[in-house]
Amino acid sequence: MDRTELAERTLHKAADAGAELSVEQAGQVIDALFGTLERPGAIAEVIRSGEAVTVLGFGTFDTDGHGAVFRPGTALVEYLENGPAPRR
């Protein structure tokens, strides 16, 4: 999946949650979080400053002193192993 496809998927997930978002706006959010070749995103800036970025359930972006690392969260691991949790 490339950036455009991710922006489109984000648009549809936002719409499912009741939010109105254009593909362009979704792309801007993705760029702001993850960065582009021209400028780093928020996650990269925080990691470079020595802090970790934790998205509850998804995982933690951090550095191990040699480069960036991602540690998946419990909810992500469980989803990948078992599929979606039953709705309550």
PDB file of N, CA, C and O in Angstrom, chain B, residues numbered from 101:
ATOM      1  N   MET B 101       0.852  -1.171   0.000  1.00  0.00           N
ATOM      2  CA  MET B 101       0.000   0.000   0.000  1.00  0.00           C
ATOM      3  C   MET B 101       0.895   1.231   0.000  1.00  0.00           C
ATOM      4  O   MET B 101       1.819   1.337   0.807  1.00  0.00           O
ATOM      5  N   ASP B 102       0.620   2.148  -0.898  1.00  0.00           N
ATOM      6  CA  ASP B 102       1.401   3.383  -0.940  1.00  0.00           C
ATOM      7  C   ASP B 102       0.665   4.497  -0.189  1.00  0.00           C
ATOM      8  O   ASP B 102      -0.417   4.284   0.356  1.00  0.00           O
ATOM      9  N   ARG B 103       1.272   5.685  -0.171  1.00  0.00           N
ATOM     10  CA  ARG B 103       0.733   6.812   0.584  1.00  0.00           C
ATOM     11  C   ARG B 103      -0.686   7.169   0.140  1.00  0.00           C
ATOM     12  O   ARG B 103      -1.557   7.406   0.977  1.00  0.00           O
ATOM     13  N   THR B 104      -0.920   7.208  -1.170  1.00  0.00           N
ATOM     14  CA  THR B 104      -2.245   7.562  -1.683  1.00  0.00           C
ATOM     15  C   THR B 104      -3.293   6.548  -1.241  1.00  0.00           C
ATOM     16  O   THR B 104      -4.391   6.924  -0.831  1.00  0.00           O
ATOM     17  N   GLU B 105      -2.958   5.279  -1.324  1.00  0.00           N
ATOM     18  CA  GLU B 105      -3.895   4.241  -0.887  1.00  0.00           C
ATOM     19  C   GLU B 105      -4.155   4.337   0.615  1.00  0.00           C
ATOM     20  O   GLU B 105      -5.281   4.134   1.070  1.00  0.00           O
ATOM     21  N   LEU B 106      -3.113   4.644   1.379  1.00  0.00           N
ATOM     22  CA  LEU B 106      -3.280   4.820   2.826  1.00  0.00           C
ATOM     23  C   LEU B 106      -4.185   6.016   3.115  1.00  0.00           C
ATOM     24  O   LEU B 106      -5.028   5.951   4.009  1.00  0.00           O
ATOM     25  N   ALA B 107      -4.019   7.102   2.370  1.00  0.00           N
ATOM     26  CA  ALA B 107      -4.874   8.282   2.549  1.00  0.00           C
ATOM     27  C   ALA B 107      -6.329   7.939   2.235  1.00  0.00           C
ATOM     28  O   ALA B 107      -7.238   8.364   2.949  1.00  0.00           O
ATOM     29  N   GLU B 108      -6.548   7.171   1.171  1.00  0.00           N
ATOM     30  CA  GLU B 108      -7.919   6.779   0.815  1.00  0.00           C
ATOM     31  C   GLU B 108      -8.520   5.868   1.883  1.00  0.00           C
ATOM     32  O   GLU B 108      -9.686   6.023   2.247  1.00  0.00           O
ATOM     33  N   ARG B 109      -7.736   4.928   2.381  1.00  0.00           N
ATOM     34  CA  ARG B 109      -8.223   4.027   3.434  1.00  0.00           C
ATOM     35  C   ARG B 109      -8.543   4.831   4.690  1.00  0.00           C
ATOM     36  O   ARG B 109      -9.545   4.572   5.356  1.00  0.00           O
ATOM     37  N   THR B 110      -7.690   5.809   5.017  1.00  0.00           N
ATOM     38  CA  THR B 110      -7.910   6.669   6.179  1.00  0.00           C
ATOM     39  C   THR B 110      -9.198   7.462   6.012  1.00  0.00           C
ATOM     40  O   THR B 110      -9.972   7.600   6.959  1.00  0.00           O
ATOM     41  N   LEU B 111      -9.429   7.980   4.820  1.00  0.00           N
ATOM     42  CA  LEU B 111     -10.653   8.717   4.515  1.00  0.00           C
ATOM     43  C   LEU B 111     -11.879   7.857   4.804  1.00  0.00           C
ATOM     44  O   LEU B 111     -12.824   8.320   5.442  1.00  0.00           O
ATOM     45  N   HIS B 112     -11.869   6.617   4.342  1.00  0.00           N
ATOM     46  CA  HIS B 112     -13.021   5.734   4.539  1.00  0.00           C
ATOM     47  C   HIS B 112     -13.210   5.354   6.013  1.00  0.00           C
ATOM     48  O   HIS B 112     -14.342   5.291   6.494  1.00  0.00           O
ATOM     49  N   LYS B 113     -12.115   5.103   6.725  1.00  0.00           N
ATOM     50  CA  LYS B 113     -12.224   4.779   8.147  1.00  0.00           C
ATOM     51  C   LYS B 113     -12.748   5.989   8.933  1.00  0.00           C
ATOM     52  O   LYS B 113     -13.541   5.831   9.862  1.00  0.00           O
ATOM     53  N   ALA B 114     -12.306   7.190   8.559  1.00  0.00           N
ATOM     54  CA  ALA B 114     -12.794   8.406   9.217  1.00  0.00           C
ATOM     55  C   ALA B 114     -14.286   8.580   8.949  1.00  0.00           C
ATOM     56  O   ALA B 114     -15.042   8.941   9.850  1.00  0.00           O
ATOM     57  N   ALA B 115     -14.709   8.324   7.715  1.00  0.00           N
ATOM     58  CA  ALA B 115     -16.126   8.440   7.366  1.00  0.00           C
ATOM     59  C   ALA B 115     -16.958   7.432   8.161  1.00  0.00           C
ATOM     60  O   ALA B 115     -18.055   7.756   8.616  1.00  0.00           O
ATOM     61  N   ASP B 116     -16.441   6.215   8.328  1.00  0.00           N
ATOM     62  CA  ASP B 116     -17.141   5.203   9.126  1.00  0.00           C
ATOM     63  C   ASP B 116     -17.342   5.672  10.565  1.00  0.00           C
ATOM     64  O   ASP B 116     -18.311   5.287  11.220  1.00  0.00           O
ATOM     65  N   ALA B 117     -16.418   6.508  11.052  1.00  0.00           N
ATOM     66  CA  ALA B 117     -16.496   7.025  12.421  1.00  0.00           C
ATOM     67  C   ALA B 117     -17.285   8.334  12.493  1.00  0.00           C
ATOM     68  O   ALA B 117     -17.414   8.924  13.565  1.00  0.00           O
ATOM     69  N   GLY B 118     -17.814   8.788  11.347  1.00  0.00           N
ATOM     70  CA  GLY B 118     -18.625   9.996  11.331  1.00  0.00           C
ATOM     71  C   GLY B 118     -17.881  11.277  11.027  1.00  0.00           C
ATOM     72  O   GLY B 118     -18.460  12.359  11.124  1.00  0.00           O
ATOM     73  N   ALA B 119     -16.609  11.184  10.659  1.00  0.00           N
ATOM     74  CA  ALA B 119     -15.814  12.380  10.360  1.00  0.00           C
ATOM     75  C   ALA B 119     -15.796  12.640   8.860  1.00  0.00           C
ATOM     76  O   ALA B 119     -15.809  11.709   8.056  1.00  0.00           O
ATOM     77  N   GLU B 120     -15.767  13.896   8.502  1.00  0.00           N
ATOM     78  CA  GLU B 120     -15.649  14.273   7.096  1.00  0.00           C
ATOM     79  C   GLU B 120     -14.209  14.675   6.831  1.00  0.00           C
ATOM     80  O   GLU B 120     -13.684  15.589   7.466  1.00  0.00           O
ATOM     81  N   LEU B 121     -13.574  13.990   5.893  1.00  0.00           N
ATOM     82  CA  LEU B 121     -12.171  14.206   5.596  1.00  0.00           C
ATOM     83  C   LEU B 121     -11.971  13.955   4.113  1.00  0.00           C
ATOM     84  O   LEU B 121     -12.468  12.966   3.576  1.00  0.00           O
ATOM     85  N   SER B 122     -11.247  14.846   3.450  1.00  0.00           N
ATOM     86  CA  SER B 122     -10.944  14.630   2.034  1.00  0.00           C
ATOM     87  C   SER B 122      -9.680  13.786   1.918  1.00  0.00           C
ATOM     88  O   SER B 122      -8.927  13.654   2.883  1.00  0.00           O
ATOM     89  N   VAL B 123      -9.449  13.218   0.743  1.00  0.00           N
ATOM     90  CA  VAL B 123      -8.222  12.453   0.513  1.00  0.00           C
ATOM     91  C   VAL B 123      -7.014  13.359   0.725  1.00  0.00           C
ATOM     92  O   VAL B 123      -6.003  12.929   1.280  1.00  0.00           O
ATOM     93  N   GLU B 124      -7.116  14.618   0.282  1.00  0.00           N
ATOM     94  CA  GLU B 124      -6.012  15.568   0.466  1.00  0.00           C
ATOM     95  C   GLU B 124      -5.739  15.803   1.952  1.00  0.00           C
ATOM     96  O   GLU B 124      -4.583  15.808   2.376  1.00  0.00           O
ATOM     97  N   GLN B 125      -6.791  15.998   2.739  1.00  0.00           N
ATOM     98  CA  GLN B 125      -6.613  16.210   4.177  1.00  0.00           C
ATOM     99  C   GLN B 125      -6.018  14.972   4.847  1.00  0.00           C
ATOM    100  O   GLN B 125      -5.141  15.092   5.702  1.00  0.00           O
ATOM    101  N   ALA B 126      -6.484  13.795   4.466  1.00  0.00           N
ATOM    102  CA  ALA B 126      -5.923  12.560   5.026  1.00  0.00           C
ATOM    103  C   ALA B 126      -4.446  12.456   4.684  1.00  0.00           C
ATOM    104  O   ALA B 126      -3.643  12.058   5.528  1.00  0.00           O
ATOM    105  N   GLY B 127      -4.077  12.807   3.459  1.00  0.00           N
ATOM    106  CA  GLY B 127      -2.673  12.793   3.057  1.00  0.00           C
ATOM    107  C   GLY B 127      -1.839  13.776   3.857  1.00  0.00           C
ATOM    108  O   GLY B 127      -0.695  13.487   4.208  1.00  0.00           O
ATOM    109  N   GLN B 128      -2.411  14.941   4.145  1.00  0.00           N
ATOM    110  CA  GLN B 128      -1.697  15.941   4.941  1.00  0.00           C
ATOM    111  C   GLN B 128      -1.458  15.437   6.365  1.00  0.00           C
ATOM    112  O   GLN B 128      -0.397  15.679   6.941  1.00  0.00           O
ATOM    113  N   VAL B 129      -2.435  14.743   6.927  1.00  0.00           N
ATOM    114  CA  VAL B 129      -2.269  14.174   8.267  1.00  0.00           C
ATOM    115  C   VAL B 129      -1.173  13.108   8.247  1.00  0.00           C
ATOM    116  O   VAL B 129      -0.328  13.072   9.142  1.00  0.00           O
ATOM    117  N   ILE B 130      -1.181  12.249   7.240  1.00  0.00           N
ATOM    118  CA  ILE B 130      -0.152  11.214   7.114  1.00  0.00           C
ATOM    119  C   ILE B 130       1.226  11.856   6.997  1.00  0.00           C
ATOM    120  O   ILE B 130       2.171  11.426   7.658  1.00  0.00           O
ATOM    121  N   ASP B 131       1.342  12.885   6.159  1.00  0.00           N
ATOM    122  CA  ASP B 131       2.624  13.588   6.008  1.00  0.00           C
ATOM    123  C   ASP B 131       3.060  14.232   7.320  1.00  0.00           C
ATOM    124  O   ASP B 131       4.240  14.195   7.669  1.00  0.00           O
ATOM    125  N   ALA B 132       2.108  14.823   8.050  1.00  0.00           N
ATOM    126  CA  ALA B 132       2.446  15.477   9.318  1.00  0.00           C
ATOM    127  C   ALA B 132       2.939  14.461  10.348  1.00  0.00           C
ATOM    128  O   ALA B 132       3.837  14.761  11.135  1.00  0.00           O
ATOM    129  N   LEU B 133       2.366  13.284  10.345  1.00  0.00           N
ATOM    130  CA  LEU B 133       2.786  12.251  11.295  1.00  0.00           C
ATOM    131  C   LEU B 133       4.091  11.584  10.896  1.00  0.00           C
ATOM    132  O   LEU B 133       5.012  11.471  11.705  1.00  0.00           O
ATOM    133  N   PHE B 134       4.167  11.140   9.639  1.00  0.00           N
ATOM    134  CA  PHE B 134       5.284  10.302   9.208  1.00  0.00           C
ATOM    135  C   PHE B 134       6.363  11.047   8.442  1.00  0.00           C
ATOM    136  O   PHE B 134       7.485  10.555   8.319  1.00  0.00           O
ATOM    137  N   GLY B 135       6.040  12.227   7.924  1.00  0.00           N
ATOM    138  CA  GLY B 135       7.036  13.025   7.220  1.00  0.00           C
ATOM    139  C   GLY B 135       7.108  12.734   5.733  1.00  0.00           C
ATOM    140  O   GLY B 135       6.467  11.820   5.217  1.00  0.00           O
ATOM    141  N   THR B 136       7.910  13.543   5.069  1.00  0.00           N
ATOM    142  CA  THR B 136       8.165  13.415   3.636  1.00  0.00           C
ATOM    143  C   THR B 136       9.671  13.509   3.440  1.00  0.00           C
ATOM    144  O   THR B 136      10.419  13.669   4.405  1.00  0.00           O
ATOM    145  N   LEU B 137      10.112  13.409   2.200  1.00  0.00           N
ATOM    146  CA  LEU B 137      11.539  13.580   1.923  1.00  0.00           C
ATOM    147  C   LEU B 137      11.997  14.993   2.261  1.00  0.00           C
ATOM    148  O   LEU B 137      13.142  15.202   2.664  1.00  0.00           O
ATOM    149  N   GLU B 138      11.100  15.960   2.096  1.00  0.00           N
ATOM    150  CA  GLU B 138      11.456  17.363   2.319  1.00  0.00           C
ATOM    151  C   GLU B 138      11.492  17.754   3.795  1.00  0.00           C
ATOM    152  O   GLU B 138      12.285  18.608   4.195  1.00  0.00           O
ATOM    153  N   ARG B 139      10.632  17.129   4.605  1.00  0.00           N
ATOM    154  CA  ARG B 139      10.607  17.510   6.026  1.00  0.00           C
ATOM    155  C   ARG B 139      10.149  16.331   6.889  1.00  0.00           C
ATOM    156  O   ARG B 139       9.294  15.543   6.486  1.00  0.00           O
ATOM    157  N   PRO B 140      10.731  16.231   8.070  1.00  0.00           N
ATOM    158  CA  PRO B 140      10.367  15.119   8.955  1.00  0.00           C
ATOM    159  C   PRO B 140       8.966  15.307   9.528  1.00  0.00           C
ATOM    160  O   PRO B 140       8.479  16.430   9.656  1.00  0.00           O
ATOM    161  N   GLY B 141       8.341  14.214   9.863  1.00  0.00           N
ATOM    162  CA  GLY B 141       7.045  14.258  10.511  1.00  0.00           C
ATOM    163  C   GLY B 141       7.189  14.351  12.019  1.00  0.00           C
ATOM    164  O   GLY B 141       8.294  14.303  12.560  1.00  0.00           O
ATOM    165  N   ALA B 142       6.061  14.483  12.681  1.00  0.00           N
ATOM    166  CA  ALA B 142       6.050  14.631  14.138  1.00  0.00           C
ATOM    167  C   ALA B 142       6.688  13.433  14.834  1.00  0.00           C
ATOM    168  O   ALA B 142       7.416  13.606  15.811  1.00  0.00           O
ATOM    169  N   ILE B 143       6.428  12.230  14.348  1.00  0.00           N
ATOM    170  CA  ILE B 143       6.996  11.044  14.988  1.00  0.00           C
ATOM    171  C   ILE B 143       8.516  11.081  14.920  1.00  0.00           C
ATOM    172  O   ILE B 143       9.185  10.847  15.927  1.00  0.00           O
ATOM    173  N   ALA B 144       9.070  11.370  13.749  1.00  0.00           N
ATOM    174  CA  ALA B 144      10.531  11.416  13.588  1.00  0.00           C
ATOM    175  C   ALA B 144      11.157  12.486  14.477  1.00  0.00           C
ATOM    176  O   ALA B 144      12.207  12.257  15.077  1.00  0.00           O
ATOM    177  N   GLU B 145      10.521  13.646  14.563  1.00  0.00           N
ATOM    178  CA  GLU B 145      11.069  14.723  15.390  1.00  0.00           C
ATOM    179  C   GLU B 145      11.119  14.329  16.866  1.00  0.00           C
ATOM    180  O   GLU B 145      12.102  14.595  17.557  1.00  0.00           O
ATOM    181  N   VAL B 146      10.047  13.693  17.337  1.00  0.00           N
ATOM    182  CA  VAL B 146      10.009  13.292  18.746  1.00  0.00           C
ATOM    183  C   VAL B 146      11.051  12.214  19.022  1.00  0.00           C
ATOM    184  O   VAL B 146      11.758  12.280  20.028  1.00  0.00           O
ATOM    185  N   ILE B 147      11.153  11.222  18.139  1.00  0.00           N
ATOM    186  CA  ILE B 147      12.138  10.154  18.330  1.00  0.00           C
ATOM    187  C   ILE B 147      13.551  10.732  18.333  1.00  0.00           C
ATOM    188  O   ILE B 147      14.381  10.354  19.160  1.00  0.00           O
ATOM    189  N   ARG B 148      13.818  11.644  17.411  1.00  0.00           N
ATOM    190  CA  ARG B 148      15.155  12.249  17.343  1.00  0.00           C
ATOM    191  C   ARG B 148      15.492  13.020  18.618  1.00  0.00           C
ATOM    192  O   ARG B 148      16.656  13.107  19.007  1.00  0.00           O
ATOM    193  N   SER B 149      14.469  13.577  19.267  1.00  0.00           N
ATOM    194  CA  SER B 149      14.702  14.333  20.504  1.00  0.00           C
ATOM    195  C   SER B 149      14.983  13.412  21.696  1.00  0.00           C
ATOM    196  O   SER B 149      15.304  13.884  22.787  1.00  0.00           O
ATOM    197  N   GLY B 150      14.862  12.110  21.485  1.00  0.00           N
ATOM    198  CA  GLY B 150      15.154  11.161  22.552  1.00  0.00           C
ATOM    199  C   GLY B 150      13.940  10.586  23.251  1.00  0.00           C
ATOM    200  O   GLY B 150      14.075   9.773  24.166  1.00  0.00           O
ATOM    201  N   GLU B 151      12.759  10.999  22.830  1.00  0.00           N
ATOM    202  CA  GLU B 151      11.530  10.481  23.428  1.00  0.00           C
ATOM    203  C   GLU B 151      10.933   9.398  22.539  1.00  0.00           C
ATOM    204  O   GLU B 151      11.223   9.331  21.345  1.00  0.00           O
ATOM    205  N   ALA B 152      10.106   8.561  23.126  1.00  0.00           N
ATOM    206  CA  ALA B 152       9.362   7.556  22.375  1.00  0.00           C
ATOM    207  C   ALA B 152       7.965   8.094  22.073  1.00  0.00           C
ATOM    208  O   ALA B 152       7.461   8.962  22.786  1.00  0.00           O
ATOM    209  N   VAL B 153       7.350   7.586  21.029  1.00  0.00           N
ATOM    210  CA  VAL B 153       5.967   7.921  20.690  1.00  0.00           C
ATOM    211  C   VAL B 153       5.151   6.640  20.835  1.00  0.00           C
ATOM    212  O   VAL B 153       5.390   5.662  20.127  1.00  0.00           O
ATOM    213  N   THR B 154       4.190   6.649  21.753  1.00  0.00           N
ATOM    214  CA  THR B 154       3.345   5.481  21.973  1.00  0.00           C
ATOM    215  C   THR B 154       1.923   5.798  21.549  1.00  0.00           C
ATOM    216  O   THR B 154       1.322   6.764  22.021  1.00  0.00           O
ATOM    217  N   VAL B 155       1.392   4.980  20.659  1.00  0.00           N
ATOM    218  CA  VAL B 155      -0.005   5.059  20.248  1.00  0.00           C
ATOM    219  C   VAL B 155      -0.670   3.843  20.891  1.00  0.00           C
ATOM    220  O   VAL B 155      -0.488   2.712  20.440  1.00  0.00           O
ATOM    221  N   LEU B 156      -1.434   4.087  21.938  1.00  0.00           N
ATOM    222  CA  LEU B 156      -2.008   3.026  22.752  1.00  0.00           C
ATOM    223  C   LEU B 156      -2.681   1.962  21.886  1.00  0.00           C
ATOM    224  O   LEU B 156      -3.539   2.275  21.060  1.00  0.00           O
ATOM    225  N   GLY B 157      -2.294   0.732  22.076  1.00  0.00           N
ATOM    226  CA  GLY B 157      -2.857  -0.380  21.328  1.00  0.00           C
ATOM    227  C   GLY B 157      -2.147  -0.654  20.020  1.00  0.00           C
ATOM    228  O   GLY B 157      -2.089  -1.802  19.579  1.00  0.00           O
ATOM    229  N   PHE B 158      -1.600   0.386  19.387  1.00  0.00           N
ATOM    230  CA  PHE B 158      -0.929   0.216  18.100  1.00  0.00           C
ATOM    231  C   PHE B 158       0.537  -0.128  18.284  1.00  0.00           C
ATOM    232  O   PHE B 158       1.022  -1.109  17.720  1.00  0.00           O
ATOM    233  N   GLY B 159       1.249   0.677  19.073  1.00  0.00           N
ATOM    234  CA  GLY B 159       2.655   0.380  19.306  1.00  0.00           C
ATOM    235  C   GLY B 159       3.453   1.606  19.672  1.00  0.00           C
ATOM    236  O   GLY B 159       2.918   2.701  19.848  1.00  0.00           O
ATOM    237  N   THR B 160       4.768   1.389  19.785  1.00  0.00           N
ATOM    238  CA  THR B 160       5.689   2.439  20.198  1.00  0.00           C
ATOM    239  C   THR B 160       6.786   2.615  19.162  1.00  0.00           C
ATOM    240  O   THR B 160       7.413   1.647  18.732  1.00  0.00           O
ATOM    241  N   PHE B 161       7.011   3.860  18.769  1.00  0.00           N
ATOM    242  CA  PHE B 161       8.117   4.231  17.891  1.00  0.00           C
ATOM    243  C   PHE B 161       9.213   4.768  18.797  1.00  0.00           C
ATOM    244  O   PHE B 161       8.956   5.608  19.659  1.00  0.00           O
ATOM    245  N   ASP B 162      10.434   4.285  18.603  1.00  0.00           N
ATOM    246  CA  ASP B 162      11.527   4.657  19.496  1.00  0.00           C
ATOM    247  C   ASP B 162      12.841   4.502  18.741  1.00  0.00           C
ATOM    248  O   ASP B 162      12.846   4.197  17.548  1.00  0.00           O
ATOM    249  N   THR B 163      13.939   4.712  19.430  1.00  0.00           N
ATOM    250  CA  THR B 163      15.256   4.465  18.857  1.00  0.00           C
ATOM    251  C   THR B 163      16.008   3.523  19.782  1.00  0.00           C
ATOM    252  O   THR B 163      15.828   3.548  20.999  1.00  0.00           O
ATOM    253  N   ASP B 164      16.851   2.697  19.187  1.00  0.00           N
ATOM    254  CA  ASP B 164      17.670   1.787  19.990  1.00  0.00           C
ATOM    255  C   ASP B 164      19.113   2.262  20.050  1.00  0.00           C
ATOM    256  O   ASP B 164      20.001   1.503  20.437  1.00  0.00           O
ATOM    257  N   GLY B 165      19.352   3.510  19.671  1.00  0.00           N
ATOM    258  CA  GLY B 165      20.698   4.058  19.645  1.00  0.00           C
ATOM    259  C   GLY B 165      21.372   3.908  18.296  1.00  0.00           C
ATOM    260  O   GLY B 165      22.362   4.584  18.015  1.00  0.00           O
ATOM    261  N   HIS B 166      20.846   3.030  17.462  1.00  0.00           N
ATOM    262  CA  HIS B 166      21.410   2.807  16.127  1.00  0.00           C
ATOM    263  C   HIS B 166      20.438   3.212  15.024  1.00  0.00           C
ATOM    264  O   HIS B 166      20.846   3.417  13.880  1.00  0.00           O
ATOM    265  N   GLY B 167      19.181   3.327  15.354  1.00  0.00           N
ATOM    266  CA  GLY B 167      18.174   3.679  14.363  1.00  0.00           C
ATOM    267  C   GLY B 167      16.788   3.578  14.970  1.00  0.00           C
ATOM    268  O   GLY B 167      16.624   3.295  16.156  1.00  0.00           O
ATOM    269  N   ALA B 168      15.806   3.815  14.134  1.00  0.00           N
ATOM    270  CA  ALA B 168      14.420   3.785  14.586  1.00  0.00           C
ATOM    271  C   ALA B 168      13.944   2.346  14.747  1.00  0.00           C
ATOM    272  O   ALA B 168      14.324   1.460  13.981  1.00  0.00           O
ATOM    273  N   VAL B 169      13.109   2.132  15.754  1.00  0.00           N
ATOM    274  CA  VAL B 169      12.498   0.824  15.976  1.00  0.00           C
ATOM    275  C   VAL B 169      11.010   1.011  16.252  1.00  0.00           C
ATOM    276  O   VAL B 169      10.572   2.057  16.732  1.00  0.00           O
ATOM    277  N   PHE B 170      10.255  -0.023  15.937  1.00  0.00           N
ATOM    278  CA  PHE B 170       8.825  -0.033  16.212  1.00  0.00           C
ATOM    279  C   PHE B 170       8.510  -1.300  16.989  1.00  0.00           C
ATOM    280  O   PHE B 170       8.856  -2.404  16.569  1.00  0.00           O
ATOM    281  N   ARG B 171       7.848  -1.128  18.129  1.00  0.00           N
ATOM    282  CA  ARG B 171       7.402  -2.265  18.923  1.00  0.00           C
ATOM    283  C   ARG B 171       5.874  -2.284  18.884  1.00  0.00           C
ATOM    284  O   ARG B 171       5.234  -1.380  19.421  1.00  0.00           O
ATOM    285  N   PRO B 172       5.285  -3.297  18.258  1.00  0.00           N
ATOM    286  CA  PRO B 172       3.827  -3.333  18.145  1.00  0.00           C
ATOM    287  C   PRO B 172       3.156  -3.483  19.501  1.00  0.00           C
ATOM    288  O   PRO B 172       3.674  -4.142  20.402  1.00  0.00           O
ATOM    289  N   GLY B 173       1.995  -2.858  19.625  1.00  0.00           N
ATOM    290  CA  GLY B 173       1.212  -2.937  20.850  1.00  0.00           C
ATOM    291  C   GLY B 173       0.387  -4.209  20.907  1.00  0.00           C
ATOM    292  O   GLY B 173       0.234  -4.911  19.907  1.00  0.00           O
ATOM    293  N   THR B 174      -0.137  -4.494  22.073  1.00  0.00           N
ATOM    294  CA  THR B 174      -0.907  -5.713  22.297  1.00  0.00           C
ATOM    295  C   THR B 174      -2.116  -5.809  21.373  1.00  0.00           C
ATOM    296  O   THR B 174      -2.365  -6.868  20.796  1.00  0.00           O
ATOM    297  N   ALA B 175      -2.864  -4.731  21.225  1.00  0.00           N
ATOM    298  CA  ALA B 175      -4.062  -4.770  20.385  1.00  0.00           C
ATOM    299  C   ALA B 175      -3.709  -5.080  18.932  1.00  0.00           C
ATOM    300  O   ALA B 175      -4.419  -5.844  18.278  1.00  0.00           O
ATOM    301  N   LEU B 176      -2.630  -4.502  18.420  1.00  0.00           N
ATOM    302  CA  LEU B 176      -2.208  -4.771  17.046  1.00  0.00           C
ATOM    303  C   LEU B 176      -1.789  -6.227  16.893  1.00  0.00           C
ATOM    304  O   LEU B 176      -2.193  -6.894  15.941  1.00  0.00           O
ATOM    305  N   VAL B 177      -0.990  -6.717  17.816  1.00  0.00           N
ATOM    306  CA  VAL B 177      -0.534  -8.113  17.753  1.00  0.00           C
ATOM    307  C   VAL B 177      -1.727  -9.062  17.798  1.00  0.00           C
ATOM    308  O   VAL B 177      -1.802 -10.003  17.009  1.00  0.00           O
ATOM    309  N   GLU B 178      -2.652  -8.819  18.713  1.00  0.00           N
ATOM    310  CA  GLU B 178      -3.826  -9.691  18.824  1.00  0.00           C
ATOM    311  C   GLU B 178      -4.681  -9.638  17.566  1.00  0.00           C
ATOM    312  O   GLU B 178      -5.187 -10.669  17.123  1.00  0.00           O
ATOM    313  N   TYR B 179      -4.849  -8.458  16.987  1.00  0.00           N
ATOM    314  CA  TYR B 179      -5.629  -8.332  15.754  1.00  0.00           C
ATOM    315  C   TYR B 179      -4.972  -9.115  14.620  1.00  0.00           C
ATOM    316  O   TYR B 179      -5.651  -9.828  13.881  1.00  0.00           O
ATOM    317  N   LEU B 180      -3.657  -8.984  14.481  1.00  0.00           N
ATOM    318  CA  LEU B 180      -2.952  -9.681  13.410  1.00  0.00           C
ATOM    319  C   LEU B 180      -3.003 -11.193  13.599  1.00  0.00           C
ATOM    320  O   LEU B 180      -3.055 -11.938  12.621  1.00  0.00           O
ATOM    321  N   GLU B 181      -2.988 -11.647  14.835  1.00  0.00           N
ATOM    322  CA  GLU B 181      -3.009 -13.081  15.108  1.00  0.00           C
ATOM    323  C   GLU B 181      -4.413 -13.674  15.078  1.00  0.00           C
ATOM    324  O   GLU B 181      -4.592 -14.818  14.659  1.00  0.00           O
ATOM    325  N   ASN B 182      -5.419 -12.902  15.524  1.00  0.00           N
ATOM    326  CA  ASN B 182      -6.755 -13.468  15.728  1.00  0.00           C
ATOM    327  C   ASN B 182      -7.875 -12.778  14.968  1.00  0.00           C
ATOM    328  O   ASN B 182      -9.011 -13.252  15.001  1.00  0.00           O
ATOM    329  N   GLY B 183      -7.598 -11.685  14.292  1.00  0.00           N
ATOM    330  CA  GLY B 183      -8.662 -10.933  13.638  1.00  0.00           C
ATOM    331  C   GLY B 183      -9.304  -9.965  14.613  1.00  0.00           C
ATOM    332  O   GLY B 183      -8.848  -9.829  15.749  1.00  0.00           O
ATOM    333  N   PRO B 184     -10.362  -9.289  14.175  1.00  0.00           N
ATOM    334  CA  PRO B 184     -10.988  -8.277  15.035  1.00  0.00           C
ATOM    335  C   PRO B 184     -11.629  -8.901  16.274  1.00  0.00           C
ATOM    336  O   PRO B 184     -12.126 -10.027  16.244  1.00  0.00           O
ATOM    337  N   ALA B 185     -11.601  -8.137  17.355  1.00  0.00           N
ATOM    338  CA  ALA B 185     -12.248  -8.576  18.595  1.00  0.00           C
ATOM    339  C   ALA B 185     -13.758  -8.515  18.407  1.00  0.00           C
ATOM    340  O   ALA B 185     -14.253  -7.670  17.661  1.00  0.00           O
ATOM    341  N   PRO B 186     -14.492  -9.394  19.071  1.00  0.00           N
ATOM    342  CA  PRO B 186     -15.952  -9.333  18.965  1.00  0.00           C
ATOM    343  C   PRO B 186     -16.473  -8.008  19.504  1.00  0.00           C
ATOM    344  O   PRO B 186     -15.962  -7.485  20.494  1.00  0.00           O
ATOM    345  N   ARG B 187     -17.488  -7.474  18.847  1.00  0.00           N
ATOM    346  CA  ARG B 187     -18.093  -6.214  19.309  1.00  0.00           C
ATOM    347  C   ARG B 187     -18.936  -6.473  20.530  1.00  0.00           C
ATOM    348  O   ARG B 187     -19.594  -7.507  20.652  1.00  0.00           O
ATOM    349  N   ARG B 188     -18.904  -5.509  21.437  1.00  0.00           N
ATOM    350  CA  ARG B 188     -19.680  -5.639  22.682  1.00  0.00           C
ATOM    351  C   ARG B 188     -20.871  -4.764  22.657  1.00  0.00           C
ATOM    352  O   ARG B 188     -21.641  -4.742  23.618  1.00  0.00           O
TER     353      ARG B 188
END
